[in-house]
Amino acid sequence: MNAQCPECEGEVPVESGVLLGEILVCPDCGAELEVTTLSPLTLALAPREEEDWGE
Ligand SMILES: [Zn+2]
């Protein structure tokens, strides 16, 4: 099963048991992608977590 990377439009391999909200990494561009819908499988760029400065 594959999904399309919204960043580079490359194919991202997705495991069959993938969960909503799971974070995947595009093998082509290295973008972090969040699973936003399962049917059809759609990926969106995950907000990149900057360094956590704490409280
Ligand atoms: Zn990509």
mmCIF file of the protein (N, C-alpha, C, O) and its ligand, coordinates in Angstrom:
data_MODEL
# 
_entry.id   MODEL 
# 
loop_
_entity.id 
_entity.type 
_entity.pdbx_number_of_molecules 
1 polymer     1 
2 non-polymer 1 
# 
_entity_poly.entity_id                      1 
_entity_poly.type                           'polypeptide(L)' 
_entity_poly.nstd_linkage                   no 
_entity_poly.nstd_monomer                   no 
_entity_poly.pdbx_seq_one_letter_code       MNAQCPECEGEVPVESGVLLGEILVCPDCGAELEVTTLSPLTLALAPREEEDWGE 
_entity_poly.pdbx_seq_one_letter_code_can   MNAQCPECEGEVPVESGVLLGEILVCPDCGAELEVTTLSPLTLALAPREEEDWGE 
_entity_poly.pdbx_strand_id                 A 
# 
loop_
_entity_poly_seq.entity_id 
_entity_poly_seq.num 
_entity_poly_seq.mon_id 
_entity_poly_seq.hetero 
1 1  MET n 
1 2  ASN n 
1 3  ALA n 
1 4  GLN n 
1 5  CYS n 
1 6  PRO n 
1 7  GLU n 
1 8  CYS n 
1 9  GLU n 
1 10 GLY n 
1 11 GLU n 
1 12 VAL n 
1 13 PRO n 
1 14 VAL n 
1 15 GLU n 
1 16 SER n 
1 17 GLY n 
1 18 VAL n 
1 19 LEU n 
1 20 LEU n 
1 21 GLY n 
1 22 GLU n 
1 23 ILE n 
1 24 LEU n 
1 25 VAL n 
1 26 CYS n 
1 27 PRO n 
1 28 ASP n 
1 29 CYS n 
1 30 GLY n 
1 31 ALA n 
1 32 GLU n 
1 33 LEU n 
1 34 GLU n 
1 35 VAL n 
1 36 THR n 
1 37 THR n 
1 38 LEU n 
1 39 SER n 
1 40 PRO n 
1 41 LEU n 
1 42 THR n 
1 43 LEU n 
1 44 ALA n 
1 45 LEU n 
1 46 ALA n 
1 47 PRO n 
1 48 ARG n 
1 49 GLU n 
1 50 GLU n 
1 51 GLU n 
1 52 ASP n 
1 53 TRP n 
1 54 GLY n 
1 55 GLU n 
# 
loop_
_struct_asym.id 
_struct_asym.entity_id 
A 1 
B 2 
# 
loop_
_chem_comp.id 
_chem_comp.type 
_chem_comp.mon_nstd_flag 
ALA 'L-peptide linking' y 
ARG 'L-peptide linking' y 
ASN 'L-peptide linking' y 
ASP 'L-peptide linking' y 
CYS 'L-peptide linking' y 
GLN 'L-peptide linking' y 
GLU 'L-peptide linking' y 
GLY 'peptide linking'   y 
ILE 'L-peptide linking' y 
LEU 'L-peptide linking' y 
MET 'L-peptide linking' y 
PRO 'L-peptide linking' y 
SER 'L-peptide linking' y 
THR 'L-peptide linking' y 
TRP 'L-peptide linking' y 
VAL 'L-peptide linking' y 
ZN  non-polymer         . 
# 
_pdbx_entity_nonpoly.entity_id   2 
_pdbx_entity_nonpoly.name        ? 
_pdbx_entity_nonpoly.comp_id     ZN 
# 
_pdbx_nonpoly_scheme.asym_id         B 
_pdbx_nonpoly_scheme.entity_id       2 
_pdbx_nonpoly_scheme.mon_id          ZN 
_pdbx_nonpoly_scheme.ndb_seq_num     1 
_pdbx_nonpoly_scheme.pdb_seq_num     101 
_pdbx_nonpoly_scheme.auth_seq_num    101 
_pdbx_nonpoly_scheme.pdb_mon_id      ZN 
_pdbx_nonpoly_scheme.auth_mon_id     ZN 
_pdbx_nonpoly_scheme.pdb_strand_id   A 
_pdbx_nonpoly_scheme.pdb_ins_code    . 
# 
loop_
_atom_site.group_PDB 
_atom_site.id 
_atom_site.type_symbol 
_atom_site.label_atom_id 
_atom_site.label_alt_id 
_atom_site.label_comp_id 
_atom_site.label_asym_id 
_atom_site.label_entity_id 
_atom_site.label_seq_id 
_atom_site.pdbx_PDB_ins_code 
_atom_site.Cartn_x 
_atom_site.Cartn_y 
_atom_site.Cartn_z 
_atom_site.occupancy 
_atom_site.B_iso_or_equiv 
_atom_site.pdbx_formal_charge 
_atom_site.auth_seq_id 
_atom_site.auth_comp_id 
_atom_site.auth_asym_id 
_atom_site.auth_atom_id 
_atom_site.pdbx_PDB_model_num 
ATOM   1   N  N  . MET A 1 1  ? 0.857   -1.188 0.000  1.00 0.00 ? 1   MET A N  1 
ATOM   2   C  CA . MET A 1 1  ? 0.000   0.000  0.000  1.00 0.00 ? 1   MET A CA 1 
ATOM   3   C  C  . MET A 1 1  ? 0.892   1.237  0.000  1.00 0.00 ? 1   MET A C  1 
ATOM   4   O  O  . MET A 1 1  ? 1.862   1.322  0.754  1.00 0.00 ? 1   MET A O  1 
ATOM   5   N  N  . ASN A 1 2  ? 0.551   2.178  -0.846 1.00 0.00 ? 2   ASN A N  1 
ATOM   6   C  CA . ASN A 1 2  ? 1.331   3.403  -0.927 1.00 0.00 ? 2   ASN A CA 1 
ATOM   7   C  C  . ASN A 1 2  ? 0.434   4.616  -0.825 1.00 0.00 ? 2   ASN A C  1 
ATOM   8   O  O  . ASN A 1 2  ? -0.750  4.563  -1.158 1.00 0.00 ? 2   ASN A O  1 
ATOM   9   N  N  . ALA A 1 3  ? 1.010   5.708  -0.361 1.00 0.00 ? 3   ALA A N  1 
ATOM   10  C  CA . ALA A 1 3  ? 0.305   6.981  -0.347 1.00 0.00 ? 3   ALA A CA 1 
ATOM   11  C  C  . ALA A 1 3  ? 1.228   7.988  -1.016 1.00 0.00 ? 3   ALA A C  1 
ATOM   12  O  O  . ALA A 1 3  ? 2.417   7.733  -1.209 1.00 0.00 ? 3   ALA A O  1 
ATOM   13  N  N  . GLN A 1 4  ? 0.666   9.127  -1.363 1.00 0.00 ? 4   GLN A N  1 
ATOM   14  C  CA . GLN A 1 4  ? 1.471   10.131 -2.039 1.00 0.00 ? 4   GLN A CA 1 
ATOM   15  C  C  . GLN A 1 4  ? 1.950   11.188 -1.054 1.00 0.00 ? 4   GLN A C  1 
ATOM   16  O  O  . GLN A 1 4  ? 1.195   11.680 -0.216 1.00 0.00 ? 4   GLN A O  1 
ATOM   17  N  N  . CYS A 1 5  ? 3.211   11.516 -1.183 1.00 0.00 ? 5   CYS A N  1 
ATOM   18  C  CA . CYS A 1 5  ? 3.787   12.556 -0.336 1.00 0.00 ? 5   CYS A CA 1 
ATOM   19  C  C  . CYS A 1 5  ? 3.313   13.925 -0.834 1.00 0.00 ? 5   CYS A C  1 
ATOM   20  O  O  . CYS A 1 5  ? 3.476   14.236 -2.014 1.00 0.00 ? 5   CYS A O  1 
ATOM   21  N  N  . PRO A 1 6  ? 2.732   14.742 0.042  1.00 0.00 ? 6   PRO A N  1 
ATOM   22  C  CA . PRO A 1 6  ? 2.257   16.068 -0.373 1.00 0.00 ? 6   PRO A CA 1 
ATOM   23  C  C  . PRO A 1 6  ? 3.414   17.039 -0.621 1.00 0.00 ? 6   PRO A C  1 
ATOM   24  O  O  . PRO A 1 6  ? 3.221   18.098 -1.219 1.00 0.00 ? 6   PRO A O  1 
ATOM   25  N  N  . GLU A 1 7  ? 4.569   16.690 -0.178 1.00 0.00 ? 7   GLU A N  1 
ATOM   26  C  CA . GLU A 1 7  ? 5.720   17.570 -0.323 1.00 0.00 ? 7   GLU A CA 1 
ATOM   27  C  C  . GLU A 1 7  ? 6.391   17.378 -1.688 1.00 0.00 ? 7   GLU A C  1 
ATOM   28  O  O  . GLU A 1 7  ? 6.606   18.341 -2.424 1.00 0.00 ? 7   GLU A O  1 
ATOM   29  N  N  . CYS A 1 8  ? 6.714   16.144 -2.010 1.00 0.00 ? 8   CYS A N  1 
ATOM   30  C  CA . CYS A 1 8  ? 7.469   15.887 -3.241 1.00 0.00 ? 8   CYS A CA 1 
ATOM   31  C  C  . CYS A 1 8  ? 6.680   15.041 -4.233 1.00 0.00 ? 8   CYS A C  1 
ATOM   32  O  O  . CYS A 1 8  ? 7.162   14.755 -5.330 1.00 0.00 ? 8   CYS A O  1 
ATOM   33  N  N  . GLU A 1 9  ? 5.464   14.638 -3.851 1.00 0.00 ? 9   GLU A N  1 
ATOM   34  C  CA . GLU A 1 9  ? 4.602   13.814 -4.696 1.00 0.00 ? 9   GLU A CA 1 
ATOM   35  C  C  . GLU A 1 9  ? 5.185   12.434 -4.959 1.00 0.00 ? 9   GLU A C  1 
ATOM   36  O  O  . GLU A 1 9  ? 4.778   11.741 -5.892 1.00 0.00 ? 9   GLU A O  1 
ATOM   37  N  N  . GLY A 1 10 ? 6.125   12.051 -4.140 1.00 0.00 ? 10  GLY A N  1 
ATOM   38  C  CA . GLY A 1 10 ? 6.680   10.707 -4.257 1.00 0.00 ? 10  GLY A CA 1 
ATOM   39  C  C  . GLY A 1 10 ? 5.784   9.690  -3.577 1.00 0.00 ? 10  GLY A C  1 
ATOM   40  O  O  . GLY A 1 10 ? 4.858   10.039 -2.844 1.00 0.00 ? 10  GLY A O  1 
ATOM   41  N  N  . GLU A 1 11 ? 6.080   8.422  -3.835 1.00 0.00 ? 11  GLU A N  1 
ATOM   42  C  CA . GLU A 1 11 ? 5.294   7.364  -3.220 1.00 0.00 ? 11  GLU A CA 1 
ATOM   43  C  C  . GLU A 1 11 ? 5.863   7.029  -1.850 1.00 0.00 ? 11  GLU A C  1 
ATOM   44  O  O  . GLU A 1 11 ? 7.067   6.829  -1.688 1.00 0.00 ? 11  GLU A O  1 
ATOM   45  N  N  . VAL A 1 12 ? 4.979   6.975  -0.878 1.00 0.00 ? 12  VAL A N  1 
ATOM   46  C  CA . VAL A 1 12 ? 5.397   6.639  0.477  1.00 0.00 ? 12  VAL A CA 1 
ATOM   47  C  C  . VAL A 1 12 ? 4.798   5.283  0.836  1.00 0.00 ? 12  VAL A C  1 
ATOM   48  O  O  . VAL A 1 12 ? 3.577   5.123  0.834  1.00 0.00 ? 12  VAL A O  1 
ATOM   49  N  N  . PRO A 1 13 ? 5.641   4.317  1.143  1.00 0.00 ? 13  PRO A N  1 
ATOM   50  C  CA . PRO A 1 13 ? 5.121   3.003  1.538  1.00 0.00 ? 13  PRO A CA 1 
ATOM   51  C  C  . PRO A 1 13 ? 4.440   3.081  2.892  1.00 0.00 ? 13  PRO A C  1 
ATOM   52  O  O  . PRO A 1 13 ? 4.959   3.680  3.834  1.00 0.00 ? 13  PRO A O  1 
ATOM   53  N  N  . VAL A 1 14 ? 3.264   2.462  2.972  1.00 0.00 ? 14  VAL A N  1 
ATOM   54  C  CA . VAL A 1 14 ? 2.492   2.505  4.216  1.00 0.00 ? 14  VAL A CA 1 
ATOM   55  C  C  . VAL A 1 14 ? 2.124   1.085  4.607  1.00 0.00 ? 14  VAL A C  1 
ATOM   56  O  O  . VAL A 1 14 ? 1.650   0.305  3.782  1.00 0.00 ? 14  VAL A O  1 
ATOM   57  N  N  . GLU A 1 15 ? 2.345   0.760  5.861  1.00 0.00 ? 15  GLU A N  1 
ATOM   58  C  CA . GLU A 1 15 ? 1.987   -0.572 6.325  1.00 0.00 ? 15  GLU A CA 1 
ATOM   59  C  C  . GLU A 1 15 ? 0.471   -0.720 6.378  1.00 0.00 ? 15  GLU A C  1 
ATOM   60  O  O  . GLU A 1 15 ? -0.250  0.261  6.558  1.00 0.00 ? 15  GLU A O  1 
ATOM   61  N  N  . SER A 1 16 ? -0.006  -1.941 6.222  1.00 0.00 ? 16  SER A N  1 
ATOM   62  C  CA . SER A 1 16 ? -1.448  -2.171 6.155  1.00 0.00 ? 16  SER A CA 1 
ATOM   63  C  C  . SER A 1 16 ? -2.144  -1.847 7.473  1.00 0.00 ? 16  SER A C  1 
ATOM   64  O  O  . SER A 1 16 ? -3.329  -1.512 7.485  1.00 0.00 ? 16  SER A O  1 
ATOM   65  N  N  . GLY A 1 17 ? -1.420  -1.944 8.569  1.00 0.00 ? 17  GLY A N  1 
ATOM   66  C  CA . GLY A 1 17 ? -2.047  -1.686 9.862  1.00 0.00 ? 17  GLY A CA 1 
ATOM   67  C  C  . GLY A 1 17 ? -1.877  -0.262 10.347 1.00 0.00 ? 17  GLY A C  1 
ATOM   68  O  O  . GLY A 1 17 ? -1.976  0.014  11.543 1.00 0.00 ? 17  GLY A O  1 
ATOM   69  N  N  . VAL A 1 18 ? -1.620  0.643  9.413  1.00 0.00 ? 18  VAL A N  1 
ATOM   70  C  CA . VAL A 1 18 ? -1.347  2.033  9.796  1.00 0.00 ? 18  VAL A CA 1 
ATOM   71  C  C  . VAL A 1 18 ? -2.553  2.648  10.508 1.00 0.00 ? 18  VAL A C  1 
ATOM   72  O  O  . VAL A 1 18 ? -3.703  2.332  10.203 1.00 0.00 ? 18  VAL A O  1 
ATOM   73  N  N  . LEU A 1 19 ? -2.265  3.524  11.452 1.00 0.00 ? 19  LEU A N  1 
ATOM   74  C  CA . LEU A 1 19 ? -3.325  4.151  12.232 1.00 0.00 ? 19  LEU A CA 1 
ATOM   75  C  C  . LEU A 1 19 ? -3.485  5.613  11.864 1.00 0.00 ? 19  LEU A C  1 
ATOM   76  O  O  . LEU A 1 19 ? -2.542  6.271  11.425 1.00 0.00 ? 19  LEU A O  1 
ATOM   77  N  N  . LEU A 1 20 ? -4.692  6.103  12.051 1.00 0.00 ? 20  LEU A N  1 
ATOM   78  C  CA . LEU A 1 20 ? -4.956  7.519  11.841 1.00 0.00 ? 20  LEU A CA 1 
ATOM   79  C  C  . LEU A 1 20 ? -4.057  8.345  12.775 1.00 0.00 ? 20  LEU A C  1 
ATOM   80  O  O  . LEU A 1 20 ? -3.949  8.067  13.969 1.00 0.00 ? 20  LEU A O  1 
ATOM   81  N  N  . GLY A 1 21 ? -3.436  9.340  12.208 1.00 0.00 ? 21  GLY A N  1 
ATOM   82  C  CA . GLY A 1 21 ? -2.584  10.199 13.018 1.00 0.00 ? 21  GLY A CA 1 
ATOM   83  C  C  . GLY A 1 21 ? -1.148  9.711  13.134 1.00 0.00 ? 21  GLY A C  1 
ATOM   84  O  O  . GLY A 1 21 ? -0.298  10.361 13.743 1.00 0.00 ? 21  GLY A O  1 
ATOM   85  N  N  . GLU A 1 22 ? -0.898  8.556  12.539 1.00 0.00 ? 22  GLU A N  1 
ATOM   86  C  CA . GLU A 1 22 ? 0.460   8.028  12.593 1.00 0.00 ? 22  GLU A CA 1 
ATOM   87  C  C  . GLU A 1 22 ? 1.406   8.902  11.771 1.00 0.00 ? 22  GLU A C  1 
ATOM   88  O  O  . GLU A 1 22 ? 1.025   9.452  10.737 1.00 0.00 ? 22  GLU A O  1 
ATOM   89  N  N  . ILE A 1 23 ? 2.622   9.015  12.241 1.00 0.00 ? 23  ILE A N  1 
ATOM   90  C  CA . ILE A 1 23 ? 3.602   9.828  11.532 1.00 0.00 ? 23  ILE A CA 1 
ATOM   91  C  C  . ILE A 1 23 ? 4.526   8.916  10.722 1.00 0.00 ? 23  ILE A C  1 
ATOM   92  O  O  . ILE A 1 23 ? 5.132   7.980  11.244 1.00 0.00 ? 23  ILE A O  1 
ATOM   93  N  N  . LEU A 1 24 ? 4.608   9.227  9.429  1.00 0.00 ? 24  LEU A N  1 
ATOM   94  C  CA . LEU A 1 24 ? 5.497   8.482  8.544  1.00 0.00 ? 24  LEU A CA 1 
ATOM   95  C  C  . LEU A 1 24 ? 6.540   9.442  8.006  1.00 0.00 ? 24  LEU A C  1 
ATOM   96  O  O  . LEU A 1 24 ? 6.351   10.658 8.021  1.00 0.00 ? 24  LEU A O  1 
ATOM   97  N  N  . VAL A 1 25 ? 7.634   8.889  7.535  1.00 0.00 ? 25  VAL A N  1 
ATOM   98  C  CA . VAL A 1 25 ? 8.671   9.731  6.949  1.00 0.00 ? 25  VAL A CA 1 
ATOM   99  C  C  . VAL A 1 25 ? 8.815   9.370  5.480  1.00 0.00 ? 25  VAL A C  1 
ATOM   100 O  O  . VAL A 1 25 ? 8.988   8.204  5.124  1.00 0.00 ? 25  VAL A O  1 
ATOM   101 N  N  . CYS A 1 26 ? 8.742   10.385 4.639  1.00 0.00 ? 26  CYS A N  1 
ATOM   102 C  CA . CYS A 1 26 ? 8.877   10.167 3.211  1.00 0.00 ? 26  CYS A CA 1 
ATOM   103 C  C  . CYS A 1 26 ? 10.305  9.721  2.899  1.00 0.00 ? 26  CYS A C  1 
ATOM   104 O  O  . CYS A 1 26 ? 11.265  10.381 3.298  1.00 0.00 ? 26  CYS A O  1 
ATOM   105 N  N  . PRO A 1 27 ? 10.444  8.604  2.187  1.00 0.00 ? 27  PRO A N  1 
ATOM   106 C  CA . PRO A 1 27 ? 11.787  8.114  1.868  1.00 0.00 ? 27  PRO A CA 1 
ATOM   107 C  C  . PRO A 1 27 ? 12.493  8.986  0.833  1.00 0.00 ? 27  PRO A C  1 
ATOM   108 O  O  . PRO A 1 27 ? 13.715  8.927  0.700  1.00 0.00 ? 27  PRO A O  1 
ATOM   109 N  N  . ASP A 1 28 ? 11.741  9.782  0.114  1.00 0.00 ? 28  ASP A N  1 
ATOM   110 C  CA . ASP A 1 28 ? 12.351  10.617 -0.929 1.00 0.00 ? 28  ASP A CA 1 
ATOM   111 C  C  . ASP A 1 28 ? 12.853  11.944 -0.388 1.00 0.00 ? 28  ASP A C  1 
ATOM   112 O  O  . ASP A 1 28 ? 14.002  12.316 -0.623 1.00 0.00 ? 28  ASP A O  1 
ATOM   113 N  N  . CYS A 1 29 ? 11.998  12.662 0.337  1.00 0.00 ? 29  CYS A N  1 
ATOM   114 C  CA . CYS A 1 29 ? 12.382  14.004 0.774  1.00 0.00 ? 29  CYS A CA 1 
ATOM   115 C  C  . CYS A 1 29 ? 12.576  14.104 2.284  1.00 0.00 ? 29  CYS A C  1 
ATOM   116 O  O  . CYS A 1 29 ? 13.039  15.129 2.785  1.00 0.00 ? 29  CYS A O  1 
ATOM   117 N  N  . GLY A 1 30 ? 12.226  13.049 3.004  1.00 0.00 ? 30  GLY A N  1 
ATOM   118 C  CA . GLY A 1 30 ? 12.465  13.060 4.445  1.00 0.00 ? 30  GLY A CA 1 
ATOM   119 C  C  . GLY A 1 30 ? 11.431  13.836 5.241  1.00 0.00 ? 30  GLY A C  1 
ATOM   120 O  O  . GLY A 1 30 ? 11.598  14.041 6.443  1.00 0.00 ? 30  GLY A O  1 
ATOM   121 N  N  . ALA A 1 31 ? 10.356  14.274 4.574  1.00 0.00 ? 31  ALA A N  1 
ATOM   122 C  CA . ALA A 1 31 ? 9.318   15.025 5.279  1.00 0.00 ? 31  ALA A CA 1 
ATOM   123 C  C  . ALA A 1 31 ? 8.567   14.111 6.241  1.00 0.00 ? 31  ALA A C  1 
ATOM   124 O  O  . ALA A 1 31 ? 8.367   12.928 5.967  1.00 0.00 ? 31  ALA A O  1 
ATOM   125 N  N  . GLU A 1 32 ? 8.159   14.676 7.365  1.00 0.00 ? 32  GLU A N  1 
ATOM   126 C  CA . GLU A 1 32 ? 7.326   13.929 8.296  1.00 0.00 ? 32  GLU A CA 1 
ATOM   127 C  C  . GLU A 1 32 ? 5.881   14.108 7.885  1.00 0.00 ? 32  GLU A C  1 
ATOM   128 O  O  . GLU A 1 32 ? 5.404   15.230 7.716  1.00 0.00 ? 32  GLU A O  1 
ATOM   129 N  N  . LEU A 1 33 ? 5.192   12.999 7.727  1.00 0.00 ? 33  LEU A N  1 
ATOM   130 C  CA . LEU A 1 33 ? 3.829   13.018 7.197  1.00 0.00 ? 33  LEU A CA 1 
ATOM   131 C  C  . LEU A 1 33 ? 2.875   12.360 8.164  1.00 0.00 ? 33  LEU A C  1 
ATOM   132 O  O  . LEU A 1 33 ? 3.163   11.297 8.715  1.00 0.00 ? 33  LEU A O  1 
ATOM   133 N  N  . GLU A 1 34 ? 1.733   13.000 8.369  1.00 0.00 ? 34  GLU A N  1 
ATOM   134 C  CA . GLU A 1 34 ? 0.725   12.458 9.267  1.00 0.00 ? 34  GLU A CA 1 
ATOM   135 C  C  . GLU A 1 34 ? -0.392  11.848 8.440  1.00 0.00 ? 34  GLU A C  1 
ATOM   136 O  O  . GLU A 1 34 ? -0.823  12.412 7.434  1.00 0.00 ? 34  GLU A O  1 
ATOM   137 N  N  . VAL A 1 35 ? -0.849  10.692 8.879  1.00 0.00 ? 35  VAL A N  1 
ATOM   138 C  CA . VAL A 1 35 ? -1.979  10.048 8.215  1.00 0.00 ? 35  VAL A CA 1 
ATOM   139 C  C  . VAL A 1 35 ? -3.244  10.787 8.622  1.00 0.00 ? 35  VAL A C  1 
ATOM   140 O  O  . VAL A 1 35 ? -3.623  10.788 9.793  1.00 0.00 ? 35  VAL A O  1 
ATOM   141 N  N  . THR A 1 36 ? -3.899  11.419 7.644  1.00 0.00 ? 36  THR A N  1 
ATOM   142 C  CA . THR A 1 36 ? -5.076  12.226 7.968  1.00 0.00 ? 36  THR A CA 1 
ATOM   143 C  C  . THR A 1 36 ? -6.379  11.491 7.669  1.00 0.00 ? 36  THR A C  1 
ATOM   144 O  O  . THR A 1 36 ? -7.379  11.696 8.358  1.00 0.00 ? 36  THR A O  1 
ATOM   145 N  N  . THR A 1 37 ? -6.376  10.644 6.657  1.00 0.00 ? 37  THR A N  1 
ATOM   146 C  CA . THR A 1 37 ? -7.531  9.786  6.427  1.00 0.00 ? 37  THR A CA 1 
ATOM   147 C  C  . THR A 1 37 ? -7.028  8.417  5.997  1.00 0.00 ? 37  THR A C  1 
ATOM   148 O  O  . THR A 1 37 ? -5.956  8.293  5.404  1.00 0.00 ? 37  THR A O  1 
ATOM   149 N  N  . LEU A 1 38 ? -7.811  7.398  6.300  1.00 0.00 ? 38  LEU A N  1 
ATOM   150 C  CA . LEU A 1 38 ? -7.401  6.028  5.973  1.00 0.00 ? 38  LEU A CA 1 
ATOM   151 C  C  . LEU A 1 38 ? -8.033  5.527  4.685  1.00 0.00 ? 38  LEU A C  1 
ATOM   152 O  O  . LEU A 1 38 ? -7.483  4.643  4.028  1.00 0.00 ? 38  LEU A O  1 
ATOM   153 N  N  . SER A 1 39 ? -9.164  6.075  4.321  1.00 0.00 ? 39  SER A N  1 
ATOM   154 C  CA . SER A 1 39 ? -9.845  5.605  3.122  1.00 0.00 ? 39  SER A CA 1 
ATOM   155 C  C  . SER A 1 39 ? -10.458 6.779  2.377  1.00 0.00 ? 39  SER A C  1 
ATOM   156 O  O  . SER A 1 39 ? -11.547 7.219  2.748  1.00 0.00 ? 39  SER A O  1 
ATOM   157 N  N  . PRO A 1 40 ? -9.819  7.302  1.356  1.00 0.00 ? 40  PRO A N  1 
ATOM   158 C  CA . PRO A 1 40 ? -8.523  6.833  0.851  1.00 0.00 ? 40  PRO A CA 1 
ATOM   159 C  C  . PRO A 1 40 ? -7.392  7.278  1.754  1.00 0.00 ? 40  PRO A C  1 
ATOM   160 O  O  . PRO A 1 40 ? -7.536  8.209  2.546  1.00 0.00 ? 40  PRO A O  1 
ATOM   161 N  N  . LEU A 1 41 ? -6.298  6.618  1.627  1.00 0.00 ? 41  LEU A N  1 
ATOM   162 C  CA . LEU A 1 41 ? -5.142  6.944  2.443  1.00 0.00 ? 41  LEU A CA 1 
ATOM   163 C  C  . LEU A 1 41 ? -4.566  8.296  2.015  1.00 0.00 ? 41  LEU A C  1 
ATOM   164 O  O  . LEU A 1 41 ? -4.132  8.473  0.877  1.00 0.00 ? 41  LEU A O  1 
ATOM   165 N  N  . THR A 1 42 ? -4.573  9.222  2.935  1.00 0.00 ? 42  THR A N  1 
ATOM   166 C  CA . THR A 1 42 ? -4.080  10.560 2.634  1.00 0.00 ? 42  THR A CA 1 
ATOM   167 C  C  . THR A 1 42 ? -3.058  10.988 3.677  1.00 0.00 ? 42  THR A C  1 
ATOM   168 O  O  . THR A 1 42 ? -3.217  10.742 4.873  1.00 0.00 ? 42  THR A O  1 
ATOM   169 N  N  . LEU A 1 43 ? -2.024  11.622 3.199  1.00 0.00 ? 43  LEU A N  1 
ATOM   170 C  CA . LEU A 1 43 ? -0.985  12.111 4.100  1.00 0.00 ? 43  LEU A CA 1 
ATOM   171 C  C  . LEU A 1 43 ? -0.929  13.625 4.032  1.00 0.00 ? 43  LEU A C  1 
ATOM   172 O  O  . LEU A 1 43 ? -1.173  14.221 2.983  1.00 0.00 ? 43  LEU A O  1 
ATOM   173 N  N  . ALA A 1 44 ? -0.607  14.241 5.158  1.00 0.00 ? 44  ALA A N  1 
ATOM   174 C  CA . ALA A 1 44 ? -0.399  15.684 5.198  1.00 0.00 ? 44  ALA A CA 1 
ATOM   175 C  C  . ALA A 1 44 ? 0.906   15.938 5.930  1.00 0.00 ? 44  ALA A C  1 
ATOM   176 O  O  . ALA A 1 44 ? 1.332   15.145 6.769  1.00 0.00 ? 44  ALA A O  1 
ATOM   177 N  N  . LEU A 1 45 ? 1.522   17.040 5.604  1.00 0.00 ? 45  LEU A N  1 
ATOM   178 C  CA . LEU A 1 45 ? 2.762   17.387 6.283  1.00 0.00 ? 45  LEU A CA 1 
ATOM   179 C  C  . LEU A 1 45 ? 2.515   17.531 7.777  1.00 0.00 ? 45  LEU A C  1 
ATOM   180 O  O  . LEU A 1 45 ? 1.619   18.266 8.191  1.00 0.00 ? 45  LEU A O  1 
ATOM   181 N  N  . ALA A 1 46 ? 3.285   16.850 8.567  1.00 0.00 ? 46  ALA A N  1 
ATOM   182 C  CA . ALA A 1 46 ? 3.142   16.970 10.012 1.00 0.00 ? 46  ALA A CA 1 
ATOM   183 C  C  . ALA A 1 46 ? 3.834   18.247 10.462 1.00 0.00 ? 46  ALA A C  1 
ATOM   184 O  O  . ALA A 1 46 ? 4.885   18.608 9.934  1.00 0.00 ? 46  ALA A O  1 
ATOM   185 N  N  . PRO A 1 47 ? 3.246   18.928 11.436 1.00 0.00 ? 47  PRO A N  1 
ATOM   186 C  CA . PRO A 1 47 ? 3.913   20.113 11.973 1.00 0.00 ? 47  PRO A CA 1 
ATOM   187 C  C  . PRO A 1 47 ? 5.247   19.699 12.569 1.00 0.00 ? 47  PRO A C  1 
ATOM   188 O  O  . PRO A 1 47 ? 5.320   18.836 13.444 1.00 0.00 ? 47  PRO A O  1 
ATOM   189 N  N  . ARG A 1 48 ? 6.275   20.321 12.083 1.00 0.00 ? 48  ARG A N  1 
ATOM   190 C  CA . ARG A 1 48 ? 7.597   19.943 12.572 1.00 0.00 ? 48  ARG A CA 1 
ATOM   191 C  C  . ARG A 1 48 ? 7.791   20.451 13.990 1.00 0.00 ? 48  ARG A C  1 
ATOM   192 O  O  . ARG A 1 48 ? 7.671   21.645 14.267 1.00 0.00 ? 48  ARG A O  1 
ATOM   193 N  N  . GLU A 1 49 ? 8.089   19.529 14.865 1.00 0.00 ? 49  GLU A N  1 
ATOM   194 C  CA . GLU A 1 49 ? 8.270   19.909 16.263 1.00 0.00 ? 49  GLU A CA 1 
ATOM   195 C  C  . GLU A 1 49 ? 9.641   20.517 16.435 1.00 0.00 ? 49  GLU A C  1 
ATOM   196 O  O  . GLU A 1 49 ? 10.666  19.863 16.241 1.00 0.00 ? 49  GLU A O  1 
ATOM   197 N  N  . GLU A 1 50 ? 9.636   21.757 16.797 1.00 0.00 ? 50  GLU A N  1 
ATOM   198 C  CA . GLU A 1 50 ? 10.917  22.407 17.096 1.00 0.00 ? 50  GLU A CA 1 
ATOM   199 C  C  . GLU A 1 50 ? 11.388  21.922 18.455 1.00 0.00 ? 50  GLU A C  1 
ATOM   200 O  O  . GLU A 1 50 ? 10.677  21.220 19.174 1.00 0.00 ? 50  GLU A O  1 
ATOM   201 N  N  . GLU A 1 51 ? 12.565  22.304 18.772 1.00 0.00 ? 51  GLU A N  1 
ATOM   202 C  CA . GLU A 1 51 ? 13.129  21.906 20.049 1.00 0.00 ? 51  GLU A CA 1 
ATOM   203 C  C  . GLU A 1 51 ? 12.201  22.345 21.184 1.00 0.00 ? 51  GLU A C  1 
ATOM   204 O  O  . GLU A 1 51 ? 11.719  23.477 21.218 1.00 0.00 ? 51  GLU A O  1 
ATOM   205 N  N  . ASP A 1 52 ? 11.972  21.429 22.095 1.00 0.00 ? 52  ASP A N  1 
ATOM   206 C  CA . ASP A 1 52 ? 11.087  21.728 23.203 1.00 0.00 ? 52  ASP A CA 1 
ATOM   207 C  C  . ASP A 1 52 ? 11.843  22.495 24.281 1.00 0.00 ? 52  ASP A C  1 
ATOM   208 O  O  . ASP A 1 52 ? 12.780  21.984 24.895 1.00 0.00 ? 52  ASP A O  1 
ATOM   209 N  N  . TRP A 1 53 ? 11.417  23.709 24.489 1.00 0.00 ? 53  TRP A N  1 
ATOM   210 C  CA . TRP A 1 53 ? 12.125  24.551 25.442 1.00 0.00 ? 53  TRP A CA 1 
ATOM   211 C  C  . TRP A 1 53 ? 11.638  24.328 26.882 1.00 0.00 ? 53  TRP A C  1 
ATOM   212 O  O  . TRP A 1 53 ? 12.194  24.887 27.828 1.00 0.00 ? 53  TRP A O  1 
ATOM   213 N  N  . GLY A 1 54 ? 10.613  23.519 27.031 1.00 0.00 ? 54  GLY A N  1 
ATOM   214 C  CA . GLY A 1 54 ? 10.105  23.268 28.369 1.00 0.00 ? 54  GLY A CA 1 
ATOM   215 C  C  . GLY A 1 54 ? 9.288   24.439 28.873 1.00 0.00 ? 54  GLY A C  1 
ATOM   216 O  O  . GLY A 1 54 ? 8.897   25.317 28.104 1.00 0.00 ? 54  GLY A O  1 
ATOM   217 N  N  . GLU A 1 55 ? 9.040   24.446 30.140 1.00 0.00 ? 55  GLU A N  1 
ATOM   218 C  CA . GLU A 1 55 ? 8.217   25.513 30.701 1.00 0.00 ? 55  GLU A CA 1 
ATOM   219 C  C  . GLU A 1 55 ? 9.034   26.460 31.563 1.00 0.00 ? 55  GLU A C  1 
ATOM   220 O  O  . GLU A 1 55 ? 8.491   27.418 32.113 1.00 0.00 ? 55  GLU A O  1 
HETATM 221 ZN ZN . ZN  B 2 .  ? 8.352   13.418 -0.054 1.00 0.00 2 101 ZN  A ZN 1 
# 
